[in-house]
Amino acid sequence: MGTPKQGHTKSRRNRRRWNLALNPPSLIACAHCKKLVLPHRVCVACGYYAGTEVVDTLKKLSKKERKKKEREESLKKASQAR
């Protein structure tokens, strides 16, 4: 295989590579807990997708952690009702 007789300039190389740059992920706020998540994915924090609970996140927690989380959610709902 032959080798090129002349190299490409830096600007020509960079013009070729301009679309290789990484873009930041587009995140949306979860409708239930307002944390940032990737679109069309189940929220890791609360387990909700499209307004319905898909994954029971409390099932994985110990009894003490579960009680604490349920209390926080009830206080959050009470403050929103006011």
Secondary structure, DSSP 8 states (H G I E B T S, - for coil): ----SS---HHHHHHHHGGGS------EE-TTT--EE-TTS--TTT-EETTEE-S-SSTTS-HHHHHHHHHHHHHHHHHHH-
